[in-house]
Amino acid sequence: MSVTEAPPRRRPRRLERERRPKRGRRVDRSGRLGTRDVLRVGAAGLRARPLRVVLSALGIAIGIAAMIGVVGISTSSRAQLQATLDRLGTNLLTVSPGHDFFGGNAELPFTAPAMIARVPGVESATATGKVADAHVYRNDHIDPEETGGIAVMAADLRLPTTIGLSLRSGTWLNAATGRYPAVVLGSAAADRLGVTGAGGQVWLAGRWFTVVGVLAPNALAPELDSAALVGWAAAVSRLGFDGHATTIYTRTAKDAVERVRDLLAPTANPESPNEIEVSRPSDALAAEHAANQTFTALLLGLGGVALLVGGVGVANTMVISVLERRAEIGLRRALGATRGQIRLQFLTESQLLAALGGLGGVALGALVTFGFAVAQHWPTVVPPWAMAGGLAATLVIGAIAGLYPAIRAARLPPTEALTSA
């Protein structure tokens, strides 16, 4: 050994033992962030650009609000339909004349209403008959050509009980007024004639009739809304009514609807049952609601497009955020942040941004549903699954929109990010 060469100094064993990890103890060198830290870091990036965040979240909110509103309005409409059917019943059947063998208009026999009332399972039966060549006017100075589309009908006195009619004003015809020039107007007919309530007079078939009542709208018998109803006896004696019923309304037991439906045509006209048409008004309401479902699907598609546009807006915001924050990313990487932490940070930002838009969209959609339902006098129904689905959709959109920017941010080398900034 040379004199100038010093022997190597050995590190004390105590220091080596302190630096060495103990057996069975695992040292966490990942620098993993907790959930609270991740949310705080992600929210800090959004707070730095509030206007951009609001505009980006607005795109998500509009899409979610459109979808929630469409589903809510459709569900509220369905609830209103169900309430109407529960109130008016689905056990109302109508019988009307069809066409004969030669294509002409058939007629119901005079005995048809009485025969139908005897069918087992029929609780009540009543009829109306259209009075030919009879029109009603506000006064006797109106041009006879301007009929206003108001039909004059003879009505059985049991009509309100069978159909479930209610009066907006006045009273229904009775045994006394049904024989004299008295009339009950449907809601639409009263509006066209400028009649606001009972007590006035209208010019009907060349003579004055006193208005004794005005009907409220009825969903199961909308043809009565634009009609002027007079008593059966008065129509025969004063208006030249031939006595043939044009529509027979039949209220059946709820468990006998189908059986009675099959018996009505041969009962009303045993000689020519094929000339009789039997229908259930509630089926028409259900069909109308089913037709509205097509429009609902179209609006849902438009809401989906709006949501997609909002997702593109979120992706654009996150990409620009990565480009603007290269220095921050480089500094964090230089201080020891891993790629996974950077990726998680930007994914969290996009998720928070999408969730902000989703919550706003759910609130806006529920508000739109409430406003429309109140305006239409419907019950307000917003399905919980629609709100939960809307929020889940925003989280998925946020994850997809933020995936590429997060990966791009994580791949930035620290030196390149710091030098380019």
C-alpha positions in Angstrom: 0.0 0.0 0.0 1.3 3.5 -0.9 1.9 6.0 1.8 -0.3 8.6 -0.1 -3.2 6.2 -0.5 -5.6 6.3 2.4 -7.5 3.2 3.4 -11.3 3.2 2.5 -13.4 4.2 5.4 -16.2 1.8 6.3 -19.7 3.2 7.0 -20.8 2.5 10.5 -23.1 -0.5 10.8 -25.6 1.5 12.8 -26.2 3.9 9.8 -26.5 1.0 7.4 -29.1 -0.6 9.6 -31.1 2.7 9.8 -31.1 3.1 6.0 -32.0 -0.5 5.4 -35.8 -1.2 5.6 -36.9 -3.6 8.3 -38.0 -7.0 7.2 -41.7 -7.4 6.8 -42.3 -3.7 6.4 -43.1 -2.4 2.9 -42.2 1.1 2.0 -44.7 3.0 -0.2 -42.6 4.9 -2.8 -45.5 5.5 -5.1 -46.5 8.9 -3.7 -50.2 7.9 -4.1 -52.7 10.7 -3.7 -55.8 10.3 -1.5 -59.3 10.8 -2.8 -59.6 14.2 -1.1 -56.3 15.3 -2.6 -57.3 14.2 -6.1 -60.6 16.1 -5.9 -58.9 19.2 -4.5 -56.3 19.2 -7.3 -58.9 18.6 -10.0 -61.2 21.4 -8.7 -58.3 23.8 -8.5 -57.8 23.4 -12.3 -61.5 24.3 -12.9 -61.5 27.3 -10.5 -58.7 28.8 -12.5 -60.9 29.2 -15.6 -64.4 29.8 -14.4 -65.9 31.2 -17.6 -64.6 28.4 -19.8 -65.9 25.9 -17.3 -69.4 27.4 -17.2 -69.6 27.5 -21.0 -68.3 23.9 -21.4 -70.7 22.6 -18.6 -73.6 24.4 -20.3 -73.3 22.2 -23.4 -73.6 19.1 -21.1 -76.5 20.7 -19.2 -78.5 21.5 -22.3 -78.2 17.9 -23.5 -79.2 16.4 -20.1 -82.0 19.0 -19.6 -83.4 18.1 -23.1 -83.5 14.4 -22.3 -84.8 14.8 -18.7 -87.5 17.3 -20.0 -88.6 15.0 -22.8 -88.8 12.0 -20.5 -90.5 14.0 -17.7 -93.1 15.6 -20.0 -93.9 12.2 -21.6 -94.2 10.5 -18.2 -96.4 13.4 -16.9 -98.6 13.0 -20.0 -98.9 9.3 -19.4 -99.8 9.9 -15.8 -102.5 12.4 -16.9 -103.9 9.8 -19.4 -104.0 7.2 -16.7 -105.7 9.6 -14.3 -108.3 10.4 -17.0 -108.9 6.7 -17.7 -109.2 6.0 -14.0 -111.8 8.8 -13.7 -113.8 8.1 -16.8 -113.2 4.4 -17.1 -112.1 2.0 -19.8 -115.4 0.2 -19.8 -117.2 2.6 -22.1 -118.2 1.3 -25.5 -119.8 3.1 -28.4 -122.1 1.7 -31.1 -122.6 3.6 -34.3 -123.9 2.7 -37.8 -121.4 1.8 -40.5 -122.1 1.2 -44.2 -124.5 -1.1 -45.9 -123.7 -3.7 -48.6 -123.9 -1.0 -51.3 -121.6 1.5 -49.6 -124.4 3.7 -48.3 -124.8 5.0 -44.8 -126.6 2.4 -42.6 -129.1 3.3 -39.8 -129.5 1.9 -36.3 -132.9 0.4 -35.6 -135.3 2.3 -33.3 -135.1 -0.6 -30.8 -131.2 -0.6 -30.7 -130.7 1.4 -27.4 -133.4 -0.6 -25.5 -132.0 -3.9 -26.8 -128.4 -3.1 -25.8 -129.5 -2.1 -22.3 -130.8 -5.7 -21.8 -127.4 -7.3 -22.6 -125.9 -9.1 -19.5 -123.0 -7.1 -18.3 -124.3 -3.7 -19.5 -124.7 -1.3 -16.6 -126.3 1.6 -18.6 -126.9 2.6 -22.2 -127.8 6.0 -23.6 -127.9 7.5 -27.1 -127.6 10.7 -29.1 -129.0 11.3 -32.6 -127.9 13.9 -35.1 -130.6 16.3 -36.2 -130.3 16.8 -40.0 -130.4 20.3 -41.5 -130.4 22.0 -38.1 -127.8 24.6 -37.2 -127.3 26.9 -34.2 -126.3 30.6 -34.3 -125.5 33.3 -31.8 -128.6 35.3 -33.0 -131.0 35.5 -35.9 -128.8 37.9 -37.9 -126.0 35.5 -38.7 -125.5 34.3 -42.3 -127.1 30.8 -42.5 -124.0 29.6 -44.4 -121.8 30.2 -41.4 -122.6 27.1 -39.3 -119.4 27.2 -37.3 -119.2 23.4 -37.4 -121.7 23.0 -34.5 -123.9 19.9 -34.8 -127.3 19.8 -33.3 -128.0 16.5 -31.5 -130.9 14.9 -29.7 -129.7 13.6 -26.3 -131.0 11.0 -23.9 -131.5 12.3 -20.4 -129.1 9.6 -19.0 -126.2 10.8 -21.1 -124.1 12.4 -18.3 -124.4 9.4 -16.0 -123.3 6.9 -18.7 -120.4 8.9 -20.2 -119.4 10.7 -17.0 -120.1 14.3 -18.3 -119.7 17.2 -16.0 -121.1 20.7 -16.4 -119.0 23.9 -16.5 -122.2 26.0 -15.9 -125.9 25.4 -15.4 -127.7 22.1 -15.3 -128.4 19.2 -17.5 -131.7 18.5 -19.3 -134.5 16.9 -17.3 -137.9 15.5 -17.9 -139.4 19.0 -18.2 -136.8 20.9 -20.1 -136.2 17.9 -22.4 -139.6 18.6 -24.0 -139.2 22.3 -24.5 -136.8 24.6 -26.5 -133.8 24.2 -24.1 -130.3 23.4 -25.1 -127.0 22.3 -23.4 -123.9 23.4 -25.3 -120.6 21.6 -25.5 -117.5 23.5 -24.3 -116.2 24.3 -27.8 -119.7 25.1 -29.1 -120.2 27.6 -26.3 -116.9 29.3 -27.0 -117.7 29.7 -30.7 -121.1 31.1 -29.9 -119.7 33.5 -27.3 -121.8 31.9 -24.5 -120.1 32.1 -21.1 -122.8 30.4 -19.1 -126.4 29.3 -18.7 -129.2 31.8 -19.0 -128.8 33.2 -22.5 -130.5 32.2 -25.8 -129.3 31.0 -29.1 -130.9 30.8 -32.5 -131.4 27.1 -33.3 -133.2 25.8 -36.4 -135.2 29.0 -36.9 -136.3 29.5 -33.3 -134.9 30.7 -30.0 -133.6 28.0 -27.5 -132.6 28.8 -23.9 -129.2 27.7 -22.8 -129.7 25.8 -19.6 -126.1 24.4 -19.3 -122.6 24.3 -20.7 -120.6 21.1 -20.6 -117.0 20.7 -19.5 -114.6 19.1 -22.0 -114.8 15.3 -22.0 -111.9 13.1 -23.3 -114.0 10.0 -24.0 -116.7 11.8 -26.0 -114.9 14.8 -27.7 -117.6 14.9 -30.4 -120.0 16.4 -27.7 -117.7 19.4 -27.2 -118.7 20.9 -30.5 -122.4 20.0 -30.2 -125.7 21.6 -29.2 -127.7 19.0 -27.3 -131.5 19.2 -27.0 -134.0 16.8 -25.4 -135.0 13.7 -27.4 -138.7 14.6 -27.2 -138.1 18.3 -28.2 -136.0 17.2 -31.2 -138.8 15.0 -32.5 -141.6 17.4 -31.9 -139.9 20.7 -32.8 -136.9 19.9 -35.1 -138.3 17.1 -37.2 -135.8 14.5 -35.8 -136.5 11.0 -37.2 -135.7 9.2 -34.0 -132.8 7.1 -35.2 -129.8 7.1 -32.8 -126.5 7.8 -34.4 -124.3 6.9 -31.4 -125.2 4.6 -28.5 -122.9 4.9 -25.4 -122.7 1.7 -23.3 -121.2 1.4 -19.9 -120.3 -2.2 -19.0 -119.0 -4.1 -16.0 -115.2 -3.9 -16.0 -114.8 -7.6 -16.2 -117.2 -8.0 -19.1 -115.9 -5.5 -21.6 -114.7 -7.9 -24.2 -117.7 -10.2 -23.9 -120.2 -7.4 -24.2 -118.2 -5.9 -27.1 -118.7 -9.1 -29.1 -122.5 -9.0 -28.4 -123.2 -5.4 -29.2 -123.3 -5.6 -33.0 -125.7 -8.5 -33.3 -127.8 -7.1 -30.6 -128.1 -3.6 -32.1 -129.0 -4.9 -35.6 -129.7 -8.7 -35.6 -130.5 -8.7 -39.4 -127.2 -6.9 -40.4 -124.6 -7.0 -37.6 -121.9 -6.2 -40.2 -123.4 -2.7 -40.6 -122.6 -1.9 -37.0 -119.3 -0.4 -35.7 -118.3 -0.9 -32.1 -115.4 1.0 -30.6 -113.9 1.8 -27.2 -113.0 5.5 -26.8 -110.2 4.7 -24.3 -108.4 2.8 -27.1 -108.3 5.9 -29.2 -106.7 7.8 -26.3 -104.1 5.1 -25.8 -103.4 5.1 -29.6 -102.9 8.9 -29.5 -100.5 8.5 -26.6 -98.6 5.8 -28.5 -98.3 8.1 -31.5 -96.8 10.7 -29.3 -94.1 8.3 -28.4 -92.6 8.6 -31.9 -92.3 12.4 -31.3 -90.8 11.7 -27.9 -88.1 9.4 -29.4 -87.2 12.1 -31.9 -86.7 14.6 -29.1 -84.6 12.1 -27.2 -82.4 11.8 -30.2 -82.0 15.5 -30.4 -81.1 15.6 -26.7 -78.5 12.9 -27.4 -77.0 15.0 -30.1 -76.9 18.0 -27.8 -75.2 15.8 -25.2 -72.6 14.6 -27.7 -71.9 18.2 -28.6 -71.4 19.0 -25.0 -69.0 16.1 -24.7 -67.0 17.5 -27.6 -66.9 20.8 -25.8 -65.5 19.2 -22.6 -62.8 17.4 -24.7 -61.9 20.6 -26.4 -61.6 22.4 -23.0 -59.4 19.7 -21.5 -57.1 19.6 -24.6 -56.6 23.4 -24.4 -56.1 23.1 -20.6 -53.3 20.6 -21.2 -51.6 22.9 -23.8 -51.9 25.9 -21.5 -50.6 24.1 -18.4 -47.5 22.5 -19.8 -45.3 24.4 -17.3 -47.4 23.2 -14.4 -47.3 19.6 -15.7 -43.5 19.8 -16.1 -43.0 21.2 -12.7 -45.2 18.6 -11.1 -43.3 15.9 -12.9 -39.9 17.4 -11.8 -41.1 17.4 -8.2 -41.8 13.7 -8.4 -45.4 13.3 -9.7 -45.9 10.1 -11.6 -47.6 9.8 -15.0 -50.5 8.1 -13.3 -51.0 11.0 -11.0 -51.0 13.5 -13.9 -53.4 11.3 -15.8 -55.7 11.0 -12.8 -55.6 14.7 -12.2 -56.9 15.6 -15.7 -59.4 12.7 -15.7 -60.8 14.1 -12.4 -61.1 17.6 -13.9 -63.1 16.3 -16.9 -65.3 14.2 -14.6 -66.0 17.2 -12.3 -66.7 19.4 -15.3 -69.1 16.9 -16.8 -70.8 16.3 -13.4 -71.3 20.0 -13.0 -73.1 20.1 -16.3 -75.1 17.0 -15.5 -76.4 18.3 -12.2 -77.3 21.6 -13.8 -79.0 19.7 -16.6 -81.0 17.5 -14.2 -82.2 20.6 -12.3 -83.1 22.4 -15.5 -84.9 19.4 -17.0 -86.9 18.9 -13.8 -87.8 22.6 -13.8 -88.9 22.5 -17.5 -91.1 19.4 -16.8 -92.7 21.1 -13.8 -93.4 24.3 -15.7 -95.0 22.5 -18.7 -97.0 20.1 -16.5 -98.4 23.0 -14.4 -99.3 24.9 -17.6 -101.2 21.8 -18.9 -102.7 21.0 -15.5 -100.9 17.6 -15.5 -99.3 15.9 -12.5 -95.6 16.5 -12.5 -93.6 13.2 -12.8 -89.9 13.0 -13.3 -88.7 9.4 -13.2 -85.8 8.8 -10.8 -84.2 6.5 -13.3 -84.1 9.4 -15.8 -82.2 11.6 -13.4 -79.8 8.8 -12.4 -79.3 7.9 -16.0 -78.6 11.5 -16.9 -75.9 11.8 -14.2 -74.4 8.4 -15.3 -74.3 9.6 -18.9 -72.5 12.7 -17.9 -69.8 10.7 -16.0 -69.3 8.5 -19.1 -69.1 11.5 -21.4 -66.6 13.1 -19.0 -64.5 10.0 -18.8 -64.4 9.6 -22.6 -63.9 13.3 -23.2 -61.0 13.5 -20.7 -59.2 10.3 -21.6 -57.1 11.6 -24.5 -56.1 14.9 -22.8 -55.2 13.0 -19.7 -53.0 10.5 -21.6 -51.4 13.4 -23.5 -50.6 15.3 -20.3 -49.1 12.2 -18.7 -46.8 11.6 -21.7 -45.2 15.1 -21.5 -41.6 14.8 -20.5 -40.7 17.2 -17.6 -37.8 18.8 -19.4 -39.8 19.3 -22.6 -42.7 20.8 -20.7 -40.5 23.2 -18.7 -38.4 24.4 -21.7 -41.4 24.8 -24.0 -43.3 26.9 -21.3 
